[in-house]
């Protein structure tokens, strides 16, 4: 992240949330001048190790502003070069993709979820359990009806963090209960097959 009021002063670190969520949090902090901007982000397999290596590389000399903070004196171009290098690792992995990671399932609620199916989401330690009502194609949480998984996701996150600006992609975060009683990610759900044997 960069800040127009502090040229060549960058915040570089790991987050287990989306870049948009982390940016909203940084701009909401009282200690911060609220004009941080996300310059780049990159998904990696071992984020804490990658963060440590980036901090070592950028922290040489007087690059690191504080030993306990994620602030560095560096140009955006220098950091972009490091991120480009990280992205090459992702390209190598994508050359032989795993079907379980790249196959996305159904994205239409009425074709994905069964009537009465439970959905679960945990955000910042707060667990949300909702139920899908097929007849009206809605999700119900705490007595309130939501017309889409995205709206439900945003409502839960904003209840936990009212300052949040972007809720991210709900399909990547929510799980639903199978007929076996276990929760699985909704992003890989296949379309429900309807045949005469039901």
ROLUMTI-35910 format. One record per atom (N, C-alpha, C, O, CB): chain; x, y, z; residue number from 1. Coordinates in steps of 0.02 Angstrom, whole numbers. Glycine has a CB too. Layout:
   chain        x        y        z     n
       A        X        Y        Z   NUM
...
END
This chain:
   chain        x        y        z     n
       A       42      -59        0     1
       A        0        0        0     1
       A       44       62        0     1
       A       97       63       31     1
       A      -48        0       61     1
       A       21      113      -35     2
       A       57      176      -37     2
       A       12      231      -10     2
       A      -48      222       -2     2
       A       81      193     -109     2
       A       43      289        5     3
       A        6      345       31     3
       A       33      408       -3     3
       A       93      422        1     3
       A       11      351      109     3
       A      -10      444      -37     4
       A       12      502      -77     4
       A       47      555      -34     4
       A       86      595      -60     4
       A      -46      533     -113     4
       A       33      556       30     5
       A       64      606       75     5
       A      134      585       98     5
       A      169      624      129     5
       A       19      618      135     5
       A      153      523       82     6
       A      218      498      104     6
       A      251      461       46     6
       A      248      399       42     6
       A      211      451      166     6
       A      282      497        0     7
       A      314      465      -58     7
       A      367      415      -38     7
       A      405      426        9     7
       A      344      518     -105     7
       A      370      359      -74     8
       A      419      306      -61     8
       A      417      279       10     8
       A      467      258       38     8
       A      489      332      -76     8
       A      357      279       38     9
       A      345      252      105     9
       A      289      202       96     9
       A      231      221       86     9
       A      327      309      159     9
       A      305      137       99    10
       A      257       85       81    10
       A      242       39      139    10
       A      285       26      181    10
       A      282       45       22    10
       A      181       15      141    11
       A      161      -37      190    11
       A      157     -102      151    11
       A      119     -107      103    11
       A       92      -19      225    11
       A      195     -152      173    12
       A      199     -215      136    12
       A      191     -272      186    12
       A      232     -279      232    12
       A      266     -221       98    12
       A      139     -311      178    13
       A      129     -365      226    13
       A       78     -416      203    13
       A       45     -409      152    13
       A      108     -337      292    13
       A       73     -467      244    14
       A       27     -523      232    14
       A      -41     -508      263    14
       A      -45     -476      315    14
       A       56     -588      261    14
       A      -94     -531      231    15
       A     -161     -529      260    15
       A     -198     -592      240    15
       A     -188     -618      186    15
       A     -200     -465      238    15
       A     -241     -616      285    16
       A     -282     -674      267    16
       A     -351     -652      243    16
       A     -395     -693      231    16
       A     -289     -721      327    16
       A     -359     -586      235    17
       A     -421     -558      207    17
       A     -408     -536      136    17
       A     -353     -545      109    17
       A     -447     -499      251    17
       A     -458     -506      105    18
       A     -447     -481       37    18
       A     -408     -415       41    18
       A     -411     -382       93    18
       A     -515     -471       -1    18
       A     -372     -397      -12    19
       A     -337     -333      -11    19
       A     -385     -274        2    19
       A     -366     -226       35    19
       A     -301     -322      -78    19
       A     -447     -279      -25    20
       A     -496     -225      -15    20
       A     -515     -218       59    20
       A     -521     -163       84    20
       A     -559     -239      -57    20
       A     -523     -275       93    21
       A     -540     -273      164    21
       A     -483     -243      204    21
       A     -494     -202      249    21
       A     -556     -343      190    21
       A     -421     -264      188    22
       A     -363     -238      225    22
       A     -354     -163      212    22
       A     -337     -126      258    22
       A     -299     -276      204    22
       A     -367     -141      151    23
       A     -362      -71      134    23
       A     -414      -30      173    23
       A     -398       23      200    23
       A     -371      -61       58    23
       A     -475      -55      175    24
       A     -528      -20      213    24
       A     -508      -14      286    24
       A     -520       38      317    24
       A     -595      -58      206    24
       A     -479      -66      313    25
       A     -458      -65      383    25
       A     -402      -14      393    25
       A     -404       24      442    25
       A     -434     -135      405    25
       A     -353      -12      349    26
       A     -297       36      354    26
       A     -323      107      351    26
       A     -299      150      388    26
       A     -245       23      299    26
       A     -370      121      307    27
       A     -397      188      301    27
       A     -444      207      357    27
       A     -460      266      366    27
       A     -432      195      235    27
       A     -467      158      395    28
       A     -512      172      451    28
       A     -474      182      516    28
       A     -502      209      564    28
       A     -563      116      459    28
       A     -411      160      518    29
       A     -372      167      580    29
       A     -360      239      598    29
       A     -346      280      554    29
       A     -305      131      573    29
       A     -366      255      662    30
       A     -358      324      685    30
       A     -285      347      681    30
       A     -272      407      677    30
       A     -383      331      756    30
       A     -237      300      682    31
       A     -166      318      679    31
       A     -144      338      609    31
       A      -89      365      600    31
       A     -124      261      704    31
       A     -186      325      561    32
       A     -164      329      491    32
       A     -195      389      456    32
       A     -251      408      469    32
       A     -182      266      454    32
       A     -156      419      409    33
       A     -185      467      363    33
       A     -228      427      314    33
       A     -201      384      279    33
       A     -129      510      325    33
       A     -293      438      311    34
       A     -339      392      276    34
       A     -339      398      200    34
       A     -392      408      169    34
       A     -407      403      300    34
       A     -281      392      170    35
       A     -278      392       97    35
       A     -232      337       71    35
       A     -198      346       21    35
       A     -255      461       71    35
       A     -231      281      106    36
       A     -191      224       82    36
       A     -223      197       19    36
       A     -284      199       10    36
       A     -186      169      137    36
       A     -180      171      -24    37
       A     -204      142      -87    37
       A     -167       77      -99    37
       A     -106       73      -89    37
       A     -195      191     -147    37
       A     -202       26     -120    38
       A     -171      -39     -134    38
       A     -140      -36     -203    38
       A     -174      -29     -254    38
       A     -224      -97     -129    38
       A      -74      -41     -205    39
       A      -38      -38     -269    39
       A      -36     -105     -304    39
       A      -40     -109     -365    39
       A       33      -13     -258    39
       A      -29     -158     -264    40
       A      -25     -225     -293    40
       A      -36     -277     -238    40
       A      -27     -264     -179    40
       A       44     -237     -327    40
       A      -57     -336     -259    41
       A      -64     -393     -213    41
       A      -50     -456     -252    41
       A      -53     -457     -314    41
       A     -136     -395     -181    41
       A      -35     -509     -216    42
       A      -18     -572     -248    42
       A      -35     -629     -201    42
       A      -14     -627     -143    42
       A       56     -574     -269    42
       A      -71     -679     -225    43
       A      -84     -739     -184    43
       A      -23     -784     -185    43
       A        7     -795     -237    43
       A     -146     -778     -211    43
       A       -5     -810     -126    44
       A       51     -856     -121    44
       A       32     -914      -75    44
       A      -14     -908      -34    44
       A      115     -819      -95    44
       A       68     -970      -81    45
       A       51    -1029      -41    45
       A       72    -1023       32    45
       A       35    -1046       76    45
       A       85    -1089      -71    45
       A      129     -992       45    46
       A      154     -987      114    46
       A      164     -912      130    46
       A      220     -888      131    46
       A      221    -1027      123    46
       A      109     -877      143    47
       A      112     -804      149    47
       A      159     -778      203    47
       A      193     -728      193    47
       A       45     -778      161    47
       A      161     -810      261    48
       A      203     -785      315    48
       A      277     -791      297    48
       A      317     -746      313    48
       A      190     -825      380    48
       A      296     -845      263    49
       A      366     -852      241    49
       A      384     -802      187    49
       A      438     -773      188    49
       A      378     -924      216    49
       A      338     -791      140    50
       A      349     -742       87    50
       A      355     -672      117    50
       A      399     -634       98    50
       A      291     -745       35    50
       A      311     -656      164    51
       A      314     -591      197    51
       A      382     -581      231    51
       A      412     -528      225    51
       A      257     -584      249    51
       A      406     -632      265    52
       A      470     -628      301    52
       A      527     -614      251    52
       A      570     -573      264    52
       A      484     -694      339    52
       A      526     -650      195    53
       A      579     -640      145    53
       A      575     -570      114    53
       A      626     -537      106    53
       A      573     -694       89    53
       A      515     -548       97    54
       A      507     -480       70    54
       A      533     -428      119    54
       A      567     -381      100    54
       A      433     -466       52    54
       A      515     -437      183    55
       A      537     -389      234    55
       A      613     -389      241    55
       A      643     -336      252    55
       A      504     -406      302    55
       A      644     -448      235    56
       A      718     -451      238    56
       A      749     -414      179    56
       A      797     -376      187    56
       A      742     -524      240    56
       A      722     -426      119    57
       A      749     -394       59    57
       A      740     -318       61    57
       A      787     -281       46    57
       A      715     -423       -3    57
       A      681     -296       80    58
       A      667     -224       79    58
       A      695     -189      141    58
       A      702     -128      141    58
       A      593     -213       74    58
       A      710     -227      193    59
       A      733     -197      255    59
       A      808     -187      260    59
       A      832     -162      311    59
       A      712     -239      311    59
       A      844     -205      207    60
       A      917     -195      208    60
       A      934     -121      214    60
       A      897      -78      190    60
       A      950     -225      144    60
       A      989     -107      247    61
       A     1010      -38      257    61
       A      959       -2      301    61
       A      942      -25      355    61
       A     1018       -1      190    61
       A      934       53      276    62
       A      883       91      314    62
       A      815       85      281    62
       A      773      129      287    62
       A      904      165      319    62
       A      804       29      246    63
       A      741       19      211    63
       A      681       11      256    63
       A      626       33      240    63
       A      746      -39      167    63
       A      692      -22      313    64
       A      636      -34      359    64
       A      629       24      408    64
       A      678       43      441    64
       A      645     -101      398    64
       A      570       52      412    65
       A      559      111      454    65
       A      560       92      528    65
       A      588      129      568    65
       A      492      144      436    65
       A      530       35      546    66
       A      528       12      615    66
       A      533      -64      614    66
       A      502      -97      573    66
       A      464       37      652    66
       A      572      -91      661    67
       A      582     -164      663    67
       A      517     -202      676    67
       A      511     -260      659    67
       A      633     -182      716    67
       A      468     -169      707    68
       A      405     -203      725    68
       A      347     -184      680    68
       A      291     -206      692    68
       A      388     -188      796    68
       A      358     -145      629    69
       A      303     -124      585    69
       A      318     -145      513    69
       A      375     -162      496    69
       A      292      -48      589    69
       A      267     -142      471    70
       A      274     -164      401    70
       A      283     -104      354    70
       A      258     -105      297    70
       A      212     -204      379    70
       A      319      -53      376    71
       A      330        6      335    71
       A      402        7      308    71
       A      449       -7      345    71
       A      316       70      375    71
       A      408       24      244    72
       A      474       23      211    72
       A      483       85      168    72
       A      436      112      140    72
       A      481      -40      169    72
       A      547      106      163    73
       A      565      159      116    73
       A      586      124       52    73
       A      638       92       49    73
       A      624      205      145    73
       A      545      131        1    74
       A      559       97      -62    74
       A      515      128     -116    74
       A      464      159     -101    74
       A      546       20      -56    74
       A      536      119     -178    75
       A      494      141     -234    75
       A      443       87     -251    75
       A      455       27     -239    75
       A      537      160     -296    75
       A      388      108     -279    76
       A      337       60     -301    76
       A      365       13     -354    76
       A      350      -46     -355    76
       A      274       96     -328    76
       A      408       41     -398    77
       A      437        0     -452    77
       A      480      -57     -424    77
       A      479     -112     -451    77
       A      479       43     -499    77
       A      519      -43     -371    78
       A      561      -94     -341    78
       A      518     -151     -313    78
       A      533     -210     -323    78
       A      606      -64     -286    78
       A      465     -133     -279    79
       A      421     -183     -249    79
       A      383     -220     -303    79
       A      372     -281     -298    79
       A      372     -151     -199    79
       A      363     -185     -356    80
       A      326     -217     -411    80
       A      369     -272     -443    80
       A      344     -325     -462    80
       A      306     -165     -465    80
       A      434     -260     -448    81
       A      480     -311     -474    81
       A      479     -374     -432    81
       A      480     -430     -458    81
       A      551     -283     -479    81
       A      478     -366     -366    82
       A      475     -423     -321    82
       A      408     -460     -328    82
       A      406     -522     -327    82
       A      486     -401     -248    82
       A      354     -422     -335    83
       A      289     -454     -343    83
       A      284     -490     -411    83
       A      252     -542     -415    83
       A      233     -401     -337    83
       A      314     -461     -462    84
       A      315     -495     -527    84
       A      351     -562     -522    84
       A      331     -611     -553    84
       A      349     -450     -581    84
       A      404     -563     -482    85
       A      440     -626     -471    85
       A      396     -676     -435    85
       A      396     -735     -452    85
       A      504     -613     -430    85
       A      359     -653     -385    86
       A      313     -698     -349    86
       A      260     -726     -396    86
       A      242     -785     -391    86
       A      279     -661     -290    86
       A      235     -684     -441    87
       A      183     -706     -487    87
       A      208     -760     -535    87
       A      168     -801     -558    87
       A      156     -647     -527    87
       A      272     -761     -550    88
       A      298     -813     -594    88
       A      291     -881     -561    88
       A      282     -932     -595    88
       A      372     -799     -613    88
       A      295     -883     -495    89
       A      285     -946     -459    89
       A      213     -971     -468    89
       A      201    -1030     -475    89
       A      301     -938     -384    89
       A      166     -924     -467    90
       A       96     -943     -477    90
       A       84     -969     -548    90
       A       44    -1015     -558    90
       A       50     -884     -463    90
       A      118     -939     -598    91
       A      110     -961     -668    91
       A      133    -1032     -675    91
       A      101    -1072     -710    91
       A      149     -914     -716    91
       A      189    -1050     -643    92
       A      215    -1118     -647    92
       A      164    -1167     -619    92
       A      152    -1220     -647    92
       A      283    -1124     -608    92
       A      133    -1149     -563    93
       A       82    -1193     -533    93
       A       22    -1200     -578    93
       A       -7    -1254     -583    93
       A       61    -1166     -464    93
       A        3    -1145     -611    94
       A      -56    -1147     -653    94
       A      -46    -1188     -716    94
       A      -95    -1207     -749    94
       A      -77    -1076     -671    94
       A       17    -1202     -734    95
       A       30    -1242     -794    95
       A        2    -1312     -788    95
       A      -17    -1343     -838    95
       A      105    -1244     -808    95
       A        0    -1339     -727    96
       A      -30    -1404     -716    96
       A      -81    -1398     -659    96
       A      -67    -1420     -603    96
       A       24    -1459     -700    96
       A     -139    -1369     -674    97
       A     -187    -1353     -622    97
       A     -218    -1415     -590    97
       A     -226    -1467     -622    97
       A     -241    -1309     -649    97
       A     -236    -1407     -527    98
       A     -272    -1459     -492    98
       A     -346    -1448     -504    98
       A     -371    -1393     -491    98
       A     -255    -1458     -416    98
       A     -383    -1498     -527    99
       A     -453    -1488     -542    99
       A     -493    -1463     -483    99
       A     -539    -1423     -491    99
       A     -484    -1553     -566    99
       A     -474    -1485     -422   100
       A     -512    -1464     -363   100
       A     -503    -1390     -348   100
       A     -546    -1359     -315   100
       A     -491    -1504     -302   100
       A     -448    -1359     -373   101
       A     -437    -1289     -359   101
       A     -462    -1244     -415   101
       A     -477    -1185     -403   101
       A     -364    -1277     -348   101
       A     -467    -1269     -475   102
       A     -485    -1226     -530   102
       A     -556    -1238     -557   102
       A     -581    -1197     -595   102
       A     -436    -1235     -586   102
       A     -588    -1291     -538   103
       A     -655    -1305     -562   103
       A     -705    -1269     -518   103
       A     -711    -1285     -459   103
       A     -669    -1380     -564   103
       A     -741    -1222     -547   104
       A     -791    -1187     -509   104
       A     -859    -1217     -524   104
       A     -874    -1235     -581   104
       A     -790    -1111     -524   104
       A     -899    -1220     -474   105
       A     -965    -1251     -481   105
       A    -1017    -1200     -501   105
       A    -1003    -1147     -530   105
       A     -985    -1285     -417   105
       A    -1077    -1217     -484   106
       A    -1137    -1177     -499   106
       A    -1132    -1108     -465   106
       A    -1103    -1102     -411   106
       A    -1200    -1214     -476   106
       A    -1160    -1057     -496   107
       A    -1162     -990     -466   107
       A    -1233     -962     -464   107
       A    -1242     -902     -452   107
       A    -1116     -943     -506   107
       A    -1282    -1004     -474   108
       A    -1352     -982     -471   108
       A    -1385    -1016     -412   108
       A    -1394    -1077     -412   108
       A    -1390     -998     -538   108
       A    -1402     -977     -362   109
       A    -1426    -1005     -298   109
       A    -1478    -1059     -305   109
       A    -1472    -1112     -275   109
       A    -1454     -949     -256   109
       A    -1529    -1046     -345   110
       A    -1584    -1095     -350   110
       A    -1563    -1160     -384   110
       A    -1598    -1210     -380   110
       A    -1641    -1064     -389   110
       A    -1505    -1159     -418   111
       A    -1479    -1220     -449   111
       A    -1426    -1254     -407   111
       A    -1405    -1310     -421   111
       A    -1452    -1204     -518   111
       A    -1403    -1218     -354   112
       A    -1348    -1245     -313   112
       A    -1370    -1272     -245   112
       A    -1344    -1323     -222   112
       A    -1297    -1191     -301   112
       A    -1418    -1238     -214   113
       A    -1436    -1253     -145   113
       A    -1503    -1289     -140   113
       A    -1549    -1275     -178   113
       A    -1437    -1190     -103   113
       A    -1508    -1334      -91   114
       A    -1570    -1369      -77   114
       A    -1612    -1327      -29   114
       A    -1585    -1287        9   114
       A    -1556    -1439      -47   114
       A    -1676    -1335      -30   115
       A    -1720    -1301       16   115
       A    -1702    -1320       88   115
       A    -1695    -1379      104   115
       A    -1795    -1318        2   115
       A    -1693    -1271      130   116
       A    -1676    -1283      200   116
       A    -1602    -1295      213   116
       A    -1583    -1309      270   116
       A    -1715    -1341      225   116
       A    -1561    -1290      161   117
       A    -1490    -1303      169   117
       A    -1458    -1248      211   117
       A    -1471    -1189      202   117
       A    -1455    -1308      100   117
       A    -1415    -1268      258   118
       A    -1379    -1221      301   118
       A    -1315    -1198      267   118
       A    -1279    -1237      236   118
       A    -1364    -1252      370   118
       A    -1301    -1134      275   119
       A    -1239    -1104      250   119
       A    -1203    -1072      308   119
       A    -1234    -1046      355   119
       A    -1253    -1052      194   119
       A    -1136    -1074      306   120
       A    -1097    -1048      362   120
       A    -1040    -1004      336   120
       A    -1011    -1017      284   120
       A    -1069    -1105      404   120
       A    -1026     -952      375   121
       A     -973     -905      359   121
       A     -942     -880      424   121
       A     -979     -863      471   121
       A     -998     -846      315   121
       A     -876     -877      428   122
       A     -843     -850      487   122
       A     -801     -791      465   122
       A     -760     -796      419   122
       A     -798     -904      523   122
       A     -812     -735      498   123
       A     -775     -673      482   123
       A     -751     -642      547   123
       A     -790     -624      590   123
       A     -820     -623      442   123
       A     -685     -635      552   124
       A     -653     -607      612   124
       A     -678     -641      675   124
       A     -691     -608      726   124
       A     -666     -531      616   124
       A     -685     -707      672   125
       A     -706     -746      730   125
       A     -781     -749      741   125
       A     -803     -786      785   125
       A     -674     -719      790   125
       A     -820     -712      703   126
       A     -893     -713      711   126
       A     -924     -761      661   126
       A     -914     -754      600   126
       A     -923     -641      703   126
       A     -961     -809      686   127
       A     -991     -860      642   127
       A    -1063     -842      625   127
       A    -1102     -824      668   127
       A     -989     -929      675   127
       A    -1078     -847      561   128
       A    -1145     -834      536   128
       A    -1173     -899      507   128
       A    -1141     -930      465   128
       A    -1145     -777      482   128
       A    -1232     -918      530   129
       A    -1267     -977      502   129
       A    -1332     -951      471   129
       A    -1373     -920      505   129
       A    -1280    -1032      558   129
       A    -1341     -965      407   130
       A    -1401     -943      371   130
       A    -1435    -1004      340   130
       A    -1405    -1058      337   130
       A    -1384     -890      316   130
       A    -1496     -995      318   131
       A    -1534    -1050      288   131
       A    -1560    -1027      219   131
       A    -1581     -970      211   131
       A    -1593    -1074      334   131
       A    -1559    -1073      171   132
       A    -1583    -1057      104   132
       A    -1655    -1080       97   132
       A    -1671    -1137      114   132
       A    -1538    -1090       50   132
       A    -1697    -1036       72   133
       A    -1768    -1051       60   133
       A    -1779    -1053      -15   133
       A    -1782    -1001      -48   133
       A    -1815     -998       94   133
       A    -1785    -1114      -42   134
       A    -1788    -1123     -115   134
       A    -1849    -1092     -148   134
       A    -1845    -1065     -202   134
       A    -1785    -1196     -132   134
       A    -1907    -1097     -114   135
       A    -1969    -1074     -145   135
       A    -1965    -1000     -164   135
       A    -1992     -979     -215   135
       A    -2027    -1086      -97   135
       A    -1932     -961     -122   136
       A    -1926     -889     -135   136
       A    -1856     -869     -158   136
       A    -1843     -810     -172   136
       A    -1944     -849      -73   136
       A    -1809     -918     -163   137
       A    -1741     -906     -184   137
       A    -1709     -850     -141   137
       A    -1683     -800     -166   137
       A    -1739     -887     -258   137
       A    -1712     -862      -74   138
       A    -1684     -812      -27   138
       A    -1643     -848       26   138
       A    -1648     -908       37   138
       A    -1740     -771        5   138
       A    -1601     -809       59   139
       A    -1562     -831      117   139
       A    -1590     -795      178   139
       A    -1604     -735      175   139
       A    -1485     -818      107   139
       A    -1598     -832      233   140
       A    -1625     -801      294   140
       A    -1572     -806      349   140
       A    -1546     -859      364   140
       A    -1691     -836      316   140
       A    -1558     -748      378   141
       A    -1511     -744      434   141
       A    -1539     -696      485   141
       A    -1554     -639      469   141
       A    -1440     -722      410   141
       A    -1546     -720      546   142
       A    -1572     -680      602   142
       A    -1639     -648      585   142
       A    -1652     -591      603   142
       A    -1522     -626      621   142
       A    -1681     -685      549   143
       A    -1748     -662      532   143
       A    -1751     -614      473   143
       A    -1805     -593      454   143
       A    -1777     -628      591   143
       A    -1694     -597      444   144
       A    -1693     -551      386   144
       A    -1681     -592      323   144
       A    -1640     -638      322   144
       A    -1638     -497      395   144
       A    -1716     -573      269   145
       A    -1709     -607      206   145
       A    -1660     -570      160   145
       A    -1660     -509      157   145
       A    -1778     -614      172   145
       A    -1619     -609      125   146
       A    -1569     -581       79   146
       A    -1580     -614       11   146
       A    -1587     -675        6   146
       A    -1496     -593      104   146
       A    -1580     -573      -41   147
       A    -1595     -599     -108   147
       A    -1536     -632     -142   147
       A    -1544     -662     -195   147
       A    -1620     -542     -151   147
       A    -1477     -627     -113   148
       A    -1418     -659     -143   148
       A    -1367     -675      -89   148
       A    -1369     -647      -34   148
       A    -1387     -614     -198   148
       A    -1322     -720     -106   149
       A    -1268     -737      -60   149
       A    -1222     -677      -49   149
       A    -1195     -667        5   149
       A    -1227     -798      -86   149
       A    -1213     -637     -101   150
       A    -1171     -577      -96   150
       A    -1199     -528      -45   150
       A    -1162     -499       -5   150
       A    -1164     -543     -164   150
       A    -1266     -518      -46   151
       A    -1297     -472        2   151
       A    -1292     -499       73   151
       A    -1281     -461      120   151
       A    -1371     -460      -17   151
       A    -1301     -564       81   152
       A    -1294     -595      146   152
       A    -1223     -587      172   152
       A    -1212     -571      230   152
       A    -1314     -670      142   152
       A    -1175     -599      129   153
       A    -1105     -593      146   153
       A    -1088     -522      170   153
       A    -1055     -512      221   153
       A    -1060     -612       86   153
       A    -1112     -473      131   154
       A    -1099     -403      149   154
       A    -1132     -385      216   154
       A    -1102     -350      256   154
       A    -1126     -356       93   154
       A    -1193     -410      227   155
       A    -1227     -394      290   155
       A    -1189     -422      350   155
       A    -1181     -388      401   155
       A    -1299     -423      289   155
       A    -1165     -484      344   156
       A    -1128     -514      399   156
       A    -1063     -476      412   156
       A    -1048     -459      470   156
       A    -1112     -588      385   156
       A    -1026     -461      360   157
       A     -962     -426      369   157
       A     -971     -356      396   157
       A     -933     -333      438   157
       A     -924     -424      304   157
       A    -1023     -321      372   158
       A    -1034     -253      396   158
       A    -1059     -251      468   158
       A    -1048     -202      503   158
       A    -1083     -217      350   158
       A    -1093     -304      489   159
       A    -1113     -308      559   159
       A    -1051     -313      603   159
       A    -1048     -282      656   159
       A    -1161     -368      571   159
       A    -1003     -353      581   160
       A     -941     -363      619   160
       A     -896     -302      613   160
       A     -865     -280      661   160
       A     -904     -426      595   160
       A     -891     -274      552   161
       A     -846     -218      539   161
       A     -884     -164      500   161
       A     -882     -164      438   161
       A     -783     -241      499   161
       A     -918     -118      534   162
       A     -959      -67      501   162
       A     -920      -21      453   162
       A     -950        9      408   162
       A     -993      -24      552   162
       A     -854      -17      461   163
       A     -814       27      418   163
       A     -794       -6      352   163
       A     -764       26      309   163
       A     -751       48      456   163
       A     -810      -70      344   164
       A     -789     -108      285   164
       A     -817      -77      221   164
       A     -877      -60      218   164
       A     -811     -181      291   164
       A     -774      -70      171   165
       A     -795      -39      108   165
       A     -814      -92       55   165
       A     -857      -79       13   165
       A     -740        5       81   165
       A     -781     -150       57   166
       A     -794     -203        7   166
       A     -798     -270       42   166
       A     -755     -287       83   166
       A     -739     -204      -48   166
       A     -849     -309       26   167
       A     -859     -373       60   167
       A     -825     -431       26   167
       A     -823     -486       54   167
       A     -932     -387       65   167
       A     -797     -422      -33   168
       A     -763     -477      -67   168
       A     -812     -524     -101   168
       A     -872     -510     -104   168
       A     -720     -515      -19   168
       A     -786     -580     -126   169
       A     -827     -629     -162   169
       A     -854     -682     -115   169
       A     -817     -723      -89   169
       A     -785     -662     -219   169
       A     -919     -680     -104   170
       A     -952     -727      -57   170
       A     -942     -800      -78   170
       A     -935     -843      -35   170
       A    -1026     -712      -53   170
       A     -941     -814     -143   171
       A     -934     -882     -167   171
       A     -867     -913     -148   171
       A     -861     -974     -145   171
       A     -943     -884     -243   171
       A     -817     -871     -135   172
       A     -752     -896     -115   172
       A     -746     -908      -40   172
       A     -699     -940      -18   172
       A     -698     -849     -137   172
       A     -794     -884       -1   173
       A     -787     -884       71   173
       A     -837     -928      109   173
       A     -822     -953      163   173
       A     -793     -816       96   173
       A     -896     -938       82   174
       A     -949     -973      119   174
       A     -944    -1048      110   174
       A     -916    -1073       61   174
       A    -1018     -948       96   174
       A     -973    -1084      158   175
       A     -979    -1156      155   175
       A    -1053    -1174      163   175
       A    -1093    -1133      187   175
       A     -936    -1191      209   175
       A    -1071    -1235      144   176
       A    -1140    -1257      154   176
       A    -1139    -1330      178   176
       A    -1092    -1367      165   176
       A    -1183    -1251       89   176
       A    -1191    -1348      214   177
       A    -1194    -1415      242   177
       A    -1221    -1465      190   177
       A    -1271    -1453      158   177
       A    -1238    -1416      305   177
       A    -1186    -1520      184   178
       A    -1207    -1573      139   178
       A    -1258    -1617      174   178
       A    -1272    -1609      233   178
       A    -1146    -1615      114   178
       A    -1287    -1665      137   179
       A    -1334    -1712      167   179
       A    -1299    -1757      218   179
       A    -1332    -1789      259   179
       A    -1367    -1755      112   179
       A    -1232    -1760      215   180
       A    -1193    -1800      264   180
       A    -1180    -1760      328   180
       A    -1151    -1787      375   180
       A    -1127    -1822      233   180
       A    -1200    -1697      329   181
       A    -1191    -1656      389   181
       A    -1123    -1623      395   181
       A    -1104    -1600      449   181
       A    -1201    -1698      448   181
       A    -1085    -1619      339   182
       A    -1021    -1585      342   182
       A    -1025    -1522      299   182
       A    -1063    -1519      250   182
       A     -963    -1631      317   182
       A     -985    -1472      316   183
       A     -984    -1409      278   183
       A     -930    -1413      224   183
       A     -873    -1432      237   183
       A     -972    -1349      325   183
       A     -949    -1393      164   184
       A     -902    -1391      108   184
       A     -905    -1322       75   184
       A     -955    -1287       82   184
       A     -919    -1448       55   184
       A     -852    -1301       40   185
       A     -853    -1235        8   185
       A     -908    -1232      -46   185
       A     -917    -1279      -84   185
       A     -785    -1220      -24   185
       A     -943    -1176      -48   186
       A     -996    -1168      -98   186
       A     -967    -1157     -168   186
       A    -1001    -1167     -217   186
       A    -1042    -1110      -79   186
       A     -904    -1134     -172   187
       A     -876    -1118     -238   187
       A     -870    -1178     -284   187
       A     -867    -1170     -345   187
       A     -808    -1086     -230   187
       A     -869    -1238     -256   188
       A     -861    -1298     -298   188
       A     -926    -1339     -304   188
       A     -924    -1395     -329   188
       A     -807    -1341     -270   188
       A     -982    -1311     -282   189
       A    -1044    -1348     -286   189
       A    -1065    -1361     -358   189
       A    -1065    -1315     -399   189
       A    -1100    -1310     -248   189
       A    -1083    -1422     -373   190
       A    -1109    -1435     -441   190
       A    -1183    -1415     -443   190
       A    -1215    -1406     -391   190
       A    -1101    -1511     -460   190
       A    -1209    -1408     -503   191
       A    -1280    -1393     -510   191
       A    -1319    -1454     -487   191
       A    -1301    -1511     -501   191
       A    -1297    -1375     -585   191
       A    -1374    -1441     -450   192
       A    -1415    -1497     -426   192
       A    -1447    -1531     -486   192
       A    -1477    -1499     -529   192
       A    -1470    -1471     -376   192
       A    -1440    -1597     -488   193
       A    -1469    -1636     -543   193
       A    -1540    -1656     -524   193
       A    -1552    -1686     -472   193
       A    -1425    -1698     -558   193
       A    -1587    -1639     -567   194
       A    -1657    -1658     -554   194
       A    -1675    -1713     -604   194
       A    -1671    -1703     -665   194
       A    -1705    -1597     -560   194
       A    -1695    -1770     -578   195
       A    -1717    -1824     -622   195
       A    -1779    -1856     -594   195
       A    -1802    -1836     -540   195
       A    -1661    -1878     -632   195
       A    -1808    -1903     -628   196
       A    -1871    -1933     -608   196
       A    -1865    -1979     -548   196
       A    -1916    -2003     -523   196
       A    -1900    -1971     -664   196
       A    -1804    -1993     -523   197
       A    -1797    -2041     -469   197
       A    -1806    -2011     -400   197
       A    -1807    -2048     -351   197
       A    -1730    -2073     -473   197
       A    -1813    -1945     -394   198
       A    -1821    -1913     -328   198
       A    -1890    -1924     -299   198
       A    -1904    -1900     -244   198
       A    -1808    -1838     -333   198
END
